[in-house]
Every structure is written in structure tokens, then in C-alpha cells.
Amino acid sequence: MSRLAVIGGSGFATMPGLEVLDHQQPDTPYGPPSAPVIRGLLGGTELWFLPRHGTGHGIPPHRVDYRANLRALKDCGVERVVGLGAVGGIGGAYGPRVLAVPDQIIDYTYGRAQSFYDGDQNEVLHIDFTRPYCEDLRQALLRAARDCELDVEDGGTYGATQGPRLETAAEIRRLERDGCDLVGMTGMPEAALARELGLCYACFAFVVNWAAGKASGEIRMEEIEANVAACGARIERVLATLVRAQCY
């Protein structure tokens, strides 16, 4: 059985229901991860957990050390990773409180350490990124959702923006023209770094607001927080089912 880890995003600084066994903080060449990696049991099955933004959600998206996080999980023996992501909805099917397992991504970030092979090593690696997410793990998430009798959007394109500010309406129109269905701030370089390390990685996204210009008025944090809370129980059910079925 492959070791599975969950990277928690906004609203998931902890993993409800996880019986903590120990904390590990591997010393990576890129510094420490966002927080100690938690090894625990979920329904009696081993699961690893790492909060992307730190235990107190104090690390903004553009300051997350994605290389340290992924390398730490790799050094713990993890082979498969589910990255949770709070996102904005662009397309009609991706409204607030919708769960989605995207199958494509477009990177609009800048200034982030994008690769483990950035000229500081003796080798050059050009990964194939035609399909940025691990299809086996994507399908496992979708099966787990079906087993929970929950609706989850299969597929969609995630537009990864820099943050920490939200986007302008014009930027969202550009993303929509580019074919994006979802917009978030942490999807890259996380997915690409996982691929470089040979990790099977999938994104489990949850829509917490309509993106800029897709609804009347400003985007309010109170709305986002309410939608995060509304999605939480369903996400936990899917992850618990995924682990229990050992289908990853």
C-alpha cells in the first residue's frame, strides 16, 4: 500500500479525525516545511498530513516553500499526495460550495522557486507535464466521492495566480478566455514539483466564492469563510472514504 499524504489548504490547518502518532520535520536542502509533518491514523489507516500555510495559517501563498514541503513528504516515504485547495469559481458549473477534481492547470505565478532543477545541480530535468495530475489518484478521489453519494465535478482547468490579493475582474475574464474554470493561488508550483519527485499528486478543490466579476458586489471574507465551513464536512468524508477503501 502506498503512503498517502494530504496537504491542507485554507480551512484545513488540521485534519479532523486524525489520531496523531508523531510529528516529523525532515531537514531538507530547501529549509524546513511549513510545519512539522504529522503521521497519524485515520480510521485505523496510516495518513500523513502537512498544513501548507503553517499551523496558524500564517504563510501566504507566494511565500510557501513548496520545494521544502514536497521534499519533506518525499523524505517521509510518502508516494501519493492529495493537495486541498480553496478556489474561486469561474465557469457556470463551478459555483460556491462545489467540490472538484481538476485535470488541467495553467500557471500565472511568478518569482516562485519552480523546480528542483534550477541550475544549482549538475543535471537538467524536463518533466512531461501534459497531464499535470496523477490520473490514478484523481479517479480514486472520484470513486470515494461516489461512495459517499456526493457530487464532485470531474475535471476542469485550475488557473494558478500569484496572490495574496484576489484578482481583478479583467484578470478573471482573461483566465476565462484561456479556458480556466477555477482560480487559486497554491496549485503551482506544487503540482510540478510533485511530478519532479515522482509523487502521484492530485488536487481536491472546493469553491469558496465566485471569482471577481462573476457575482455582484465585492468578494467578502465572511462569505469565503462560510463556504469553507460548508465544504469541510464533505471533504472530510471523501478523504476518510479514500483512506478506508485503501483505493489509492
N, C-alpha and C positions, 0 to 999 in steps of 0.2 A: 504494500500500500504506500502510495506517495505521501510525503509530508505536505500538508496544506497550511498556508498562512492566509490571514485576512489583514489587509491594510485598511485601517479605519479612517474615514474622512470626516467631514463636518457632521457633528451629531453622534459620532462614534469614536470618542476618545477612550471608551471602554467597550468590552464585549460582554453584554448581558448573558448570564447563564454559564459563563466560562469559569470552571473550577481551576484556579491558578495553582500550578505546581511549582514554578520558579520563574525568575527573571534572568535574562541573559543580555549582555551588552558586548558583542564582539568588537574587538579593536580593529576597525577596517582602515585601509590606506587613505580613506577619504574623511576620517573622523568618526565620531560616534553617530549612531542612528538618531532619529527624532526622539526616541525614548527607548528604555530597555525593551527587548523583545520578550513577550510573555509566552511561556509554554504552559498550556493547560489542557483540560479535558472538557469537551462539550458533548454531553450525552454519553460520556464514557469513552469517547474517541479523541485522540490527541489532535490539538489545533494550536497553531502559533498565531500570535496577534501583535500588530505594531500600529500605534496611532500615528498617522502621517504628520499631523501638526503638533505632536507632543502631547504629554498627558494633560496639559492645561489649555490646549488649542492655542498655543502662543506663537506658532511658527507660520507666517503667511505663505501662500502657495509659491511665490517666487523665491523664497528663502529656504524651502525644504531641501535638504541634502538627499536628493533622490538616489545618488550613487551609494552613499553610506547606507541608506535604508535597504536597497536591494542587495547589496553585498553582505550586509548583516544577516539577512534572511538566508541567502545562499550559504553563508558560513555556518548557519544553524542546521543545515541539511535540508532546508525547505526545497521542494521541487515544483510546487504549484502555488499560485498566488491569485487571490481574488482582491482586486482593488475597488473599494467602495468609493463612490463619487456623487456628491450633491451637484446637480447641474440645473441650468435653465433650459426651458423648452422653447424650441424654435418652430418645429413643424406641428401640424394640426393634431397628430396622434400623440404628441409628447407634451401633454399639458401637466399642470401641477399634480403631484402625488402619483404620477405614472412611474412604474419601475421598468427598466430597460437593460438589455444586454447588447450593447453596440457591437458592430462588426467592422467598423472602419473609423479612422481618426485623421484629422488634419491638424498640423502643428502650426500655431501662430505665436508661439512663445519665442523669447529671445533672451540672450545673456545667461541662460542656464547651462550647466555642465551636461551636455547632451550625450556623452559617450564615455565608456571606459577606455576607448582607444582614441585619445585626443592629441597624440603627438608626444606624450610623455613615456610611451612604451615603444618597444622595438618592432612591434608588429602593427599592421593595419588590418582592420576587420570591416568588411562591408556586408552587413546582415541583409538577408532578404526580408522585406517588411511589406510585401504585397498584401498579406492578411495579418494585420498587426496583433490580433488577439488569437489565443490558443483555442482552436475550434472544439477540441475535446472538452475543455473546461467550460466554454460557452454553452455547449449542449448539456453538460451536467447541471449547470445553473438553471437552464430552461426546464429540464426534467424535474428538478427539485421544485421549481415553481408550480409546474403542473401537478405534482404530487400533493402540493399544498392547496390546489384548486385556486391559484392566484393568477391573475392576468399580468403578463410581462411582455413588453414589446421585444420581439426577436429581431435584432439588427438595428441599424441606424448609424449615422456618422457623428462622431463627437468632435467638436471644434475646441481645441485646447488654446486658451488665451492666457495672457501674462498675469493679469491681476496685479495687486489685490482689488483694484477698483472693478466695478461692474462695467459692462460695455455700453457704448452709445447705441442709439437706435440705428444709426448709419452703419456701424460696425456689424450689428446683427443682420442688417439687410445684406451686407457683403457676405457674411457667413452663410446666409440662406442661399444666395446665388451660387456659392461654392458647393452647395449640397449638404450643408450641416443640418442636422436635426436637433442636436443638443450642444450646449456650450458649458464648458467647465474650465477650471484653472489648474488641475493637477494630473490630467491624463498623459501629458508628456513633460519630461522625457521618461516617465515611469515605465510605460509600455515598451519603449525601445530598449531601455536598459535591461529590463527583464529578458528580452529576446537575446541581447548580447550575452547574458549569463546562462542562457539555455533554460530559463524558467518558463513554465507553462503559465501564461498570465491572461486573465480576463477581467473586464470591467463590469461591475454591477452598479448601474447608475440609478439614481432616484431624482425625479424632477421636483424642485422646491419652489420654482417661480416661472412665470412666463418671462422670456428674455426681453431686453429693453425694446420698447416699441410694439410689443406683441399684446399688450394689455393697456388699458387707460391708466394714467397716473404713474407715479413713481413706484419703484420696487421698494417695498418696506421690509426691514429685517424681521418685524413681527410676523409678517406673512411667511417668510422663509423659515423661521423657527417653528411655526405651527405646522408647516408642511413636512419639515424634517421629523417632527414628533409623530405625525400621522403615518409616515412611511416606516418608522422604526420597527414596529412590531411585525410587519410583513417581511421586512428584510431579515430580521432575526429568525423568523420561521423558515425562510428559504435556506439560510445558511445552516440552521440546525438540521434540516432535512438533507441537505447536501452532505453534511458530515456523517449523519446517521446512516445514510444509504451507502456510504463509502463508495460513491459512484464517480469520484474524481480520480 
